[in-house]
């Protein structure tokens, strides 16, 4: 049950961040935005929502995984958690 609500909280907070900060209905990670702010990029720069914090950290650890793969794994994980734990609610 905890995993279901945790997944909803994570994705919901990212979508809310995208709406409030960028005016876009998109899942935008606050960590990515903060990293780009620290690097001196403006909030309107595409790197704030076209880049991922997880991908950057994996590259730093020398784990060669593409951005699309990270996105697919995260989306798949979210769907699995929703299905697995969401069905127990009903």
C-alpha positions as CSV (number, residue, x, y, z in Angstrom):
1,X,0.0,0.0,0.0
2,X,2.8,2.4,0.9
3,X,4.5,1.9,-2.5
4,X,1.3,2.9,-4.3
5,X,0.9,6.2,-2.5
6,X,4.6,6.9,-2.7
7,X,4.5,6.5,-6.5
8,X,1.5,8.7,-6.8
9,X,3.2,11.3,-4.6
10,X,6.4,11.3,-6.6
11,X,4.7,11.5,-10.0
12,X,2.1,14.0,-8.7
13,X,4.7,16.3,-7.3
14,X,6.7,16.2,-10.5
15,X,3.6,17.0,-12.6
16,X,2.6,19.8,-10.1
17,X,6.2,21.2,-10.4
18,X,5.9,21.2,-14.1
19,X,2.6,23.1,-14.0
20,X,3.5,25.6,-11.3
21,X,7.1,26.4,-12.4
22,X,7.0,25.8,-16.2
23,X,3.3,26.1,-17.0
24,X,3.4,22.7,-18.7
25,X,1.5,19.6,-17.9
26,X,4.6,17.4,-17.9
27,X,6.5,15.3,-15.4
28,X,9.5,17.5,-14.6
29,X,11.8,16.6,-11.8
30,X,12.6,19.4,-9.3
31,X,16.2,18.0,-8.9
32,X,16.8,18.5,-12.6
33,X,15.6,22.1,-12.4
34,X,17.7,22.8,-9.3
35,X,20.8,21.3,-11.0
36,X,20.3,23.5,-14.0
37,X,19.8,26.6,-11.8
38,X,23.1,25.8,-10.1
39,X,24.8,25.5,-13.5
40,X,23.4,29.0,-14.5
41,X,20.8,27.9,-17.1
42,X,17.6,29.9,-17.2
43,X,14.3,28.2,-16.3
44,X,13.2,28.6,-19.9
45,X,16.1,26.5,-21.2
46,X,15.1,23.2,-22.7
47,X,17.7,21.4,-20.5
48,X,15.4,22.0,-17.5
49,X,12.9,19.5,-18.9
50,X,14.8,17.7,-21.6
51,X,17.5,16.4,-19.3
52,X,17.2,14.0,-16.3
53,X,18.9,14.1,-13.0
54,X,19.0,10.3,-12.9
55,X,20.6,10.1,-16.3
56,X,23.3,12.6,-15.2
57,X,24.0,10.6,-12.1
58,X,24.3,7.4,-14.0
59,X,26.8,9.0,-16.4
60,X,28.8,10.3,-13.4
61,X,29.0,6.7,-12.1
62,X,30.1,5.6,-15.6
63,X,27.0,3.5,-16.2
64,X,26.2,4.0,-19.9
65,X,22.4,4.2,-20.1
66,X,20.5,6.5,-22.5
67,X,17.9,9.1,-21.5
68,X,15.1,7.3,-23.2
69,X,16.0,4.0,-21.4
70,X,15.9,5.8,-18.1
71,X,12.6,7.3,-18.9
72,X,11.2,4.0,-20.0
73,X,12.4,2.2,-16.9
74,X,10.9,4.9,-14.7
75,X,7.6,4.8,-16.5
76,X,7.5,1.0,-16.5
77,X,8.3,0.9,-12.7
78,X,5.5,3.4,-12.1
79,X,3.0,1.4,-14.1
80,X,3.9,-1.8,-12.3
81,X,3.6,-0.2,-8.9
82,X,0.2,1.3,-9.8
83,X,-1.1,-2.0,-11.1
84,X,0.4,-4.2,-8.3
85,X,-0.7,-2.0,-5.4
86,X,-3.6,-0.2,-6.9
87,X,-5.5,-3.4,-7.4
88,X,-5.3,-4.1,-3.7
89,X,-7.2,-1.0,-3.0
90,X,-10.3,-2.3,-4.7
